[in-house]
Amino acid sequence: MSAHRSDNRIEEIVHVDPARPVEIAIENPNGVVLVRGCDRADILVRAEKHGNKSSAIYQETEFWIDVDGARVTISPVIPPRQSGMPSVSVDLDLDLGPDFVRDLLGPGRNRGDREQRRHERRQRRGRGFSFKWDNSDVSYEIEVEVPHSLDCRLGINTASGDVEVRDLTGAIAVHTASGDAVLTRLMGDIAFNTASGDLRIDHAKGQLACRSASGDARVERSAYDAFGFHSASGDVHLDAALTGDGPFRIETVSGDTRLAIVALNPDSGAERGIEVAFQTMSGDALLDRAFQRQGAGRWRWLAGGTEPGPRLAVTSVSGDLHGALGASPEARALGLHTEPPPMTPAPPAPPAPDAPAVPPAPSSPIASPTPPAVATAADRAETGTVHTGGLDDHQPAASAAADRLALLEAVERGEIDIEEALQRLEDRKEPDAGPA
């Protein structure tokens, strides 16, 4: 390693073997993190220190870059504050296996069991790391440049800092408490965990797993073999080509889901069929006329080509579903088995934290190649593309409302998950008097 350090600036070069996969773990309790792929043969780490220079914690904080074989760890070392100061503890599992979407989001219904399995995996593999952040007088801006050709496994762990990653190949795991993440031009699997941070992805290919409490997720011009979203109140906006058999799952409590999707055969480019299944307690569904409803009274639609394709399961307590068949041309192109596009050179400095990389979500569906169904009684009877009222259509209004409220409160308290709430409400429905 070669290094240049001053009182508040650090710049170090880490030499790596380009033929060997490298794991990079970045911890930054307070401050932004930028990682980008560049035309270079080594890893460049820059860090700038900010804060109250007269405070003891600023003066005692050091910046650490540790190289252990093919693992590089980058982190400020902040001394502990006095007892009683607020802190945030977070952890991150860097070992993303081939089924990490299933591991992160299911398939079991018991959330405690899933969390226990994740904990056991971290203990077995020994690849997790964690930190506690004290609300201190020091922060760091961290910038890391990585060779384009490097097979990289990247883990980023922050409390309040924003994260930006672009032009990389390899698995990426990001865990934030309240920081936003912007991920652009990535080839590899992505895992994102947050309490209140937003996720923005543009031009990515691989698998995706996202968990949030209140953060929104917006994905554009991307292609996925599998994905899973789990959110309490955050919205999900998705423009993507589905190139594998999944699983493809979206689960929300009150967040809305907006889709512009297509299922593709990645070898021939032919459009495959796609099934969309929607479970909800009180949400509404509006899909364009390319989706044909299957079965009377059932929240299941088919669209696309004649070749059998994947199933997308959307589950929500009170969130709505809006869907259009037809991803963007960039998403379709990315879904084919071709060489990835050349990486775009990045500017020399990270953007300001308050400058989003993509525009805010529109109030209408992401894309709609055909006009959406009109919410009239005639259209509902004829096409079945619009359905409202949730799973409790056969219950008296007062009883249904009371059931929804009780189950929603149980979900918010974490006593049951969304699927269990929906199943309980389904079990309480009265049977139909006759065929629909």
C-alpha positions in Angstrom: 0.0 0.0 0.0 1.1 3.5 -0.7 -0.4 6.3 1.3 -0.7 10.1 1.6 -2.2 11.5 4.9 -2.8 14.9 6.3 -4.8 16.2 9.3 -8.1 15.7 7.5 -7.4 14.0 4.2 -6.4 10.5 3.4 -5.5 8.9 0.1 -4.2 5.4 -0.2 -3.6 2.9 -3.0 -4.3 -0.8 -2.3 -2.6 -3.2 -4.8 -4.8 -6.3 -5.7 -4.5 -9.3 -7.9 -6.9 -8.6 -10.8 -7.4 -12.3 -11.4 -8.6 -13.0 -7.9 -12.0 -12.0 -6.4 -11.8 -9.3 -3.8 -14.1 -8.5 -0.9 -14.4 -4.8 0.1 -16.1 -3.9 3.4 -16.8 -0.2 4.1 -18.1 1.0 7.4 -19.0 4.7 7.7 -21.1 5.7 10.7 -21.7 9.3 9.6 -21.0 10.5 6.1 -21.4 9.7 2.4 -19.8 6.7 0.6 -19.1 6.7 -3.1 -17.7 3.6 -4.9 -17.2 3.5 -8.6 -15.5 1.4 -11.2 -12.6 3.0 -13.1 -9.9 2.2 -15.6 -7.2 1.4 -13.2 -5.3 -1.7 -11.9 -5.5 -1.0 -8.2 -8.0 0.2 -5.5 -7.8 3.9 -4.6 -9.3 5.0 -1.3 -9.9 8.7 -0.5 -11.4 10.0 2.7 -12.0 13.5 4.0 -12.7 14.2 7.7 -15.3 16.8 8.8 -16.6 18.0 12.1 -15.8 20.0 15.2 -12.0 20.1 15.1 -11.8 21.3 18.7 -13.7 18.3 20.1 -11.9 15.4 21.7 -13.8 12.9 19.6 -12.8 14.5 16.4 -9.1 14.6 17.4 -9.2 11.0 18.6 -10.9 9.5 15.6 -8.7 7.7 13.1 -9.2 6.2 9.7 -8.4 2.6 9.2 -7.6 0.6 6.0 -6.9 -3.0 6.6 -5.8 -5.5 4.0 -6.1 -9.2 4.9 -5.4 -11.3 1.8 -8.3 -10.7 -0.6 -10.3 -8.7 1.9 -10.1 -4.9 2.3 -11.8 -3.2 5.2 -12.2 0.5 5.2 -13.6 2.3 8.3 -13.2 5.2 10.7 -12.3 4.2 14.2 -14.4 6.4 16.5 -13.8 6.3 20.2 -16.8 5.5 22.4 -18.7 8.4 23.9 -19.7 8.6 27.5 -22.4 6.3 28.7 -26.0 7.4 28.0 -25.3 8.9 24.5 -27.6 7.7 21.7 -26.2 5.0 19.4 -27.3 2.9 16.4 -26.2 -0.6 15.9 -26.3 -2.2 12.5 -24.9 -5.4 10.9 -24.4 -6.7 7.4 -24.0 -10.1 5.8 -21.6 -10.0 2.9 -21.9 -13.7 2.0 -24.7 -13.6 -0.7 -25.4 -17.1 -1.7 -27.1 -18.2 -4.9 -30.5 -18.2 -3.2 -30.1 -15.0 -1.2 -33.4 -13.6 -2.4 -35.2 -16.6 -0.8 -32.9 -16.3 2.2 -33.6 -12.6 2.8 -37.4 -12.5 2.1 -38.8 -16.0 2.7 -40.2 -18.4 1.9 -41.3 -19.2 5.4 -44.1 -17.2 7.1 -42.5 -16.9 10.5 -40.3 -13.8 10.4 -38.5 -14.8 13.6 -37.4 -18.1 12.0 -36.1 -16.3 8.9 -34.1 -13.9 11.1 -32.7 -16.8 13.1 -31.6 -18.5 9.9 -29.8 -15.3 8.7 -28.1 -15.1 12.1 -26.9 -18.7 11.9 -25.5 -18.1 8.4 -23.5 -15.2 9.6 -22.1 -17.2 12.5 -21.2 -20.1 10.2 -19.6 -18.0 7.5 -18.0 -15.4 9.7 -18.4 -12.7 7.1 -20.7 -10.2 8.9 -19.4 -7.0 10.4 -21.1 -4.4 12.6 -20.5 -1.1 14.3 -22.1 1.2 16.8 -22.5 4.9 15.9 -22.4 7.5 18.5 -24.0 10.9 17.6 -20.6 12.5 17.5 -18.8 15.6 16.2 -17.0 13.8 13.3 -17.9 12.5 9.9 -16.1 11.2 6.8 -16.7 11.4 3.1 -15.3 8.2 1.6 -14.6 7.6 -2.0 -13.3 4.3 -3.4 -12.2 3.6 -7.0 -12.2 0.0 -8.1 -10.9 -1.6 -11.4 -13.7 -2.2 -13.9 -12.4 -5.7 -14.6 -12.2 -6.7 -10.9 -14.7 -9.4 -9.6 -15.7 -7.5 -6.5 -17.9 -8.4 -3.5 -18.8 -5.1 -1.9 -20.4 -4.5 1.5 -21.3 -1.0 2.7 -22.6 -0.3 6.2 -23.8 3.2 7.2 -26.0 4.8 9.8 -27.0 8.2 8.4 -24.8 8.6 5.4 -26.0 8.2 1.7 -24.4 5.6 -0.6 -23.7 5.7 -4.3 -22.3 2.8 -6.3 -21.8 2.7 -10.0 -20.0 0.9 -12.8 -19.2 -2.3 -11.0 -19.4 -6.1 -11.5 -20.0 -8.3 -8.6 -22.3 -8.8 -5.6 -23.2 -5.7 -3.5 -24.8 -5.6 -0.1 -25.8 -2.2 1.4 -27.2 -1.6 4.9 -28.2 1.8 6.1 -30.3 3.1 9.0 -31.5 6.3 7.3 -29.2 6.9 4.4 -30.4 6.7 0.8 -28.7 4.5 -1.8 -28.2 5.2 -5.6 -26.9 2.2 -7.6 -26.2 2.6 -11.3 -24.8 0.4 -14.0 -24.2 -2.7 -11.9 -23.8 -6.3 -13.1 -24.3 -8.7 -10.1 -26.6 -9.5 -7.2 -27.8 -6.6 -4.9 -29.0 -6.8 -1.3 -30.3 -3.6 0.3 -31.5 -3.2 3.9 -32.7 0.0 5.5 -35.0 1.5 8.1 -36.0 4.7 6.3 -33.6 5.2 3.4 -34.8 5.2 -0.2 -33.3 3.0 -2.9 -32.8 4.1 -6.5 -31.4 1.6 -9.1 -30.8 2.4 -12.7 -29.4 -0.1 -15.3 -28.7 -3.2 -13.2 -28.7 -6.9 -14.0 -28.7 -9.9 -11.7 -30.8 -10.6 -8.6 -32.2 -8.1 -6.1 -33.4 -8.3 -2.5 -34.7 -5.2 -0.7 -36.0 -4.8 2.8 -37.2 -1.4 4.2 -39.5 0.0 6.9 -40.5 3.2 5.3 -38.1 3.8 2.4 -39.3 3.8 -1.2 -37.7 1.6 -3.9 -37.5 2.8 -7.5 -35.9 0.5 -10.1 -35.5 1.6 -13.7 -34.1 0.1 -16.9 -33.0 -3.2 -15.3 -33.2 -6.9 -15.8 -33.5 -9.6 -13.1 -33.4 -13.4 -12.7 -35.2 -13.0 -9.3 -36.1 -10.2 -7.0 -37.9 -9.6 -3.7 -39.1 -6.4 -2.0 -40.4 -6.2 1.5 -41.6 -2.9 2.9 -43.9 -1.6 5.6 -45.0 1.8 4.2 -42.6 2.3 1.3 -43.7 2.3 -2.3 -42.2 0.1 -5.0 -41.7 1.3 -8.6 -40.3 -1.2 -11.0 -39.3 -1.0 -14.7 -37.7 -4.3 -15.5 -37.3 -7.3 -17.8 -37.8 -10.6 -15.9 -35.3 -13.0 -17.4 -35.5 -16.0 -15.1 -38.1 -18.1 -13.3 -37.8 -16.2 -10.0 -38.9 -16.1 -7.3 -40.4 -12.6 -8.0 -42.1 -11.2 -4.9 -43.3 -7.8 -3.6 -44.7 -7.5 -0.1 -45.9 -4.2 1.5 -48.1 -3.2 4.4 -49.4 0.1 3.1 -47.0 0.9 0.2 -48.2 1.0 -3.4 -46.7 -1.0 -6.2 -46.3 0.3 -9.8 -45.0 -2.0 -12.5 -43.8 -1.7 -16.0 -42.6 -5.3 -16.7 -42.0 -7.8 -19.4 -40.8 -11.5 -19.3 -38.1 -12.3 -21.8 -36.3 -15.4 -23.0 -32.7 -14.1 -22.6 -31.4 -16.3 -25.4 -33.9 -15.6 -28.2 -35.3 -12.3 -26.9 -38.9 -13.7 -27.4 -41.5 -12.4 -25.0 -42.7 -15.0 -22.4 -45.9 -15.2 -20.6 -46.1 -13.7 -17.1 -48.6 -14.3 -14.3 -49.3 -11.6 -11.7 -51.0 -12.7 -8.5 -52.2 -10.1 -6.0 -53.3 -10.6 -2.4 -54.6 -7.7 -0.4 -56.9 -6.8 2.5 -58.2 -3.5 1.3 -56.0 -2.4 -1.7 -57.1 -1.9 -5.3 -55.7 -3.2 -8.5 -55.4 -1.4 -11.9 -53.7 -3.2 -14.7 -53.7 -2.3 -18.4 -55.7 -4.4 -20.8 -52.8 -6.6 -21.9 -53.4 -8.4 -18.6 -56.3 -10.9 -18.8 -57.9 -11.8 -15.5 -58.0 -15.5 -14.7 -61.1 -16.9 -12.9 -64.1 -15.1 -11.5 -63.3 -13.3 -8.3 -59.6 -14.2 -8.4 -56.8 -11.7 -8.2 -54.7 -13.3 -10.9 -53.8 -12.1 -14.4 -51.9 -13.4 -17.4 -50.1 -11.4 -20.1 -47.3 -11.6 -22.6 -46.3 -14.3 -25.1 -47.3 -18.0 -25.4 -44.1 -19.4 -23.9 -44.7 -20.2 -20.2 -43.0 -17.6 -18.0 -42.5 -16.6 -14.4 -45.0 -15.7 -11.7 -44.9 -12.3 -9.8 -46.6 -12.4 -6.4 -47.6 -9.1 -5.0 -48.9 -9.0 -1.4 -50.2 -6.0 0.5 -52.4 -5.1 3.4 -53.7 -1.8 2.1 -51.4 -0.8 -0.8 -52.6 -0.6 -4.4 -51.2 -2.3 -7.5 -50.8 -0.5 -10.8 -49.3 -2.5 -13.7 -48.4 -2.2 -17.4 -47.0 -4.8 -19.7 -44.0 -3.3 -21.4 -40.6 -2.4 -19.8 -38.4 0.3 -21.2 -36.2 -0.5 -24.3 -33.1 -0.3 -22.1 -34.6 -3.0 -19.7 -35.4 -5.2 -22.7 -31.9 -4.9 -24.1 -30.3 -5.6 -20.8 -32.3 -8.7 -20.4 -30.7 -10.4 -23.4 -27.6 -12.6 -23.1 -25.1 -10.1 -24.6 -22.0 -8.4 -23.4 -22.7 -5.6 -20.9 -22.5 -2.1 -22.2 -19.3 -0.2 -21.7 -19.0 1.6 -18.3 -19.5 5.3 -18.4 -16.6 7.3 -16.9 -17.6 8.9 -13.6 -17.1 12.5 -12.5 -14.2 13.0 -10.1 -16.3 13.9 -7.0 -19.4 12.5 -5.5 -22.6 14.5 -5.8 -24.1 16.4 -3.0 -26.2 14.2 -0.7 -29.4 16.1 -1.4 -29.1 15.7 -5.2 -31.1 12.6 -6.2 -29.9 10.6 -9.2 -33.4 10.0 -10.5 -36.5 12.1 -10.6 -39.2 11.6 -8.0 -41.8 9.0 -8.5 -44.7 10.1 -10.8 -48.3 9.9 -9.6 -49.2 7.6 -12.5 -47.9 4.2 -13.4 -44.2 4.1 -14.6 -45.0 3.3 -18.2 -48.1 2.2 -20.1 -47.9 1.2 -23.7 -51.6 0.8 -23.8 -54.3 2.9 -22.1 -55.2 1.7 -18.6 -58.6 0.2 -18.0 -61.3 2.7 -17.2 -62.7 2.2 -13.7 -66.3 1.8 -14.7 -68.8 -0.9 -13.8 -69.1 -1.9 -17.5 -65.3 -2.3 -17.8 -65.1 -4.3 -14.6 -67.7 -6.7 -15.8 -66.3 -7.0 -19.3 -62.5 -7.1 -18.8 -61.9 -7.8 -15.1 -58.8 -5.5 -15.2 -60.1 -3.4 -12.3 -60.9 -4.8 -8.9 -61.5 -3.0 -5.7 -62.4 -3.9 -2.1 -59.8 -6.5 -1.2 -60.4 -10.0 0.1 -63.4 -9.2 2.2 -66.0 -8.6 -0.5 -68.4 -11.1 1.0 -68.3 -9.8 4.5 -70.6 -7.0 6.0 -68.8 -3.7 5.7 -68.6 -3.0 9.5 -67.2 -6.5 10.2 -64.7 -6.4 7.3 -63.5 -3.0 8.5 -63.0 -4.2 12.1 -61.1 -7.3 10.9 -58.9 -5.2 8.6 -58.1 -2.8 11.4 -57.3 -5.5 14.0 -55.1 -7.4 11.6 -53.3 -4.3 10.3 -52.5 -3.3 13.9 -51.1 -6.9 14.5 -48.9 -6.6 11.4 -47.6 -3.2 12.4 -46.7 -4.5 15.9 -44.8 -7.4 14.3 -47.0 -10.1 15.8 -47.9 -11.6 12.4 -46.6 -11.1 8.9 -48.5 -10.0 5.8 -49.2 -13.5 4.5 -50.6 -14.7 7.8 -52.9 -11.6 8.0 -54.2 -12.2 4.6 -54.8 -15.9 5.2 -56.7 -15.2 8.4 -59.0 -12.8 6.6 -59.5 -15.3 3.8 -60.5 -17.9 6.3 -63.2 -15.7 7.7 -64.8 -15.1 4.3 -68.3 -16.5 3.8 -68.6 -19.0 0.9 -70.1 -17.8 -2.3 -73.8 -18.5 -2.8 -73.3 -19.6 -6.4 -71.0 -19.2 -9.3 -69.7 -15.7 -10.1 
